[in-house]
Amino acid sequence: MLNLVDSLKAAAEPTRLRILSLCAGGELAVSEITQILGQSQPRVSRHLKILADAGLLIPMREGNWTFYRLERSENPVAAAVLTLIPADDPILTQDQARLAEVRERRRTEAETYFNTHAQSWDAIRRLHIDASQVEAMLLRQVPDGAFDSLLDVGTGTGEVLALLAPRVQQAIGLDISRDMLAVARDRITGAGLSYVSLRLGDMYALPVPDHSVDLVTVHLVLHFADVPERVVAEAARVLRPGGRIIVVDFAQHTREELRTRHAHRRLGFTEAEVGDWFAQCGLQMTRGEALPGDPLTVMVWTADHATADTRRLTRNRVAASPWI
């Protein structure tokens, strides 16, 4: 049961209030919080334990890293306290600026990694999975003619885009890496898919109008994301009623070396975690299928917005939306 007094006491200490403010924007690793606050890791860890014990933060252990995120559903104290902080508080403003620097540095490092590996990206993606199994499952989830429009988030070299584009009338592949898009463009052109568009863009701010896409695919992308739930929320924003999102990613694992060798931010996800992100966006998970590999298991999670009947009723009304 929530102890209101303990929660308020935990939140009242200045450093812990700063930590709550930082975690309000998404989950952070202990090392990142330490870097932003400029305090020792043992000191920060003590503050984090107090906040977690008070039910204000949720710790998530992944390999050698622990991430913390704000508890919003079971304990509303943290969110309520944060609304009382002046928007111009100088210390918290400085913390947010440092947080932005940390995220920008990570974004730059990831972009550099993707650009460096663009030519070998397809081979890297196949290191831990049987790509043919994933492709077969995607094709089963996307019957020919069932969807008019496709947005492939983090399209990379356009592998999934080229696979599914023949089953829709319009398609966009979006990626942060120019070098990846150059490889994807060659693939799409070679396949004669003249109606497919490739765009440089951010998965946290998709350059697509609200409720304008029938199908969104997010293939082996979320484990690179700082805030994966925001990627899911953006995908949900652009979905039409009756639309579908398909997320392909790793089940939770302990292969710590992937953080340094291949720039992975997260070591996979649980079905409960992904299902919760879907539910928060008004999406209903319809299936989750596992493809065991060596040593990793790939999951294919599918969620729908409203019903198939709704999609058929709304398709004619919005199909002409100028989203490409």
Number of C-alpha atoms within 10 A of each C-alpha: 6 12 10 14 10 16 21 15 12 22 24 12 11 11 16 18 20 21 26 24 22 22 20 19 14 16 21 23 19 17 15 16 25 17 15 20 20 11 12 11 16 10 11 20 15 12 19 24 15 18 27 19 15 21 25 28 25 20 22 14 12 18 14 8 14 14 20 24 21 26 21 16 7 10 19 16 17 23 17 11 15 16 10 8 12 10 10 9 9 10 12 19 15 14 19 17 13 18 20 13 13 16 14 12 12 17 16 13 13 20 19 14 15 22 18 14 16 21 15 12 17 15 11 13 12 11 13 16 19 15 15 10 12 19 15 11 14 20 15 10 16 16 12 14 11 15 21 18 23 26 30 26 28 25 27 29 26 25 19 20 28 22 15 19 23 17 19 20 14 22 28 23 29 25 24 22 24 17 20 26 24 17 17 23 19 12 17 24 13 11 12 11 17 11 15 22 16 21 17 16 17 15 22 18 11 19 15 18 14 15 17 24 32 26 26 23 24 23 21 20 20 27 19 20 18 20 17 21 21 19 22 23 17 17 30 27 18 21 26 22 23 23 28 31 28 23 23 22 21 26 18 18 16 14 15 15 12 13 14 9 9 14 17 20 19 24 23 22 19 13 17 9 10 19 19 16 20 24 12 13 17 16 24 20 21 11 14 16 13 15 16 15 13 10 12 18 17 26 23 23 21 23 22 24 22 16 14 15 10 14 19 15 13 14 19 9 9 13 16 9 11 9 15 17
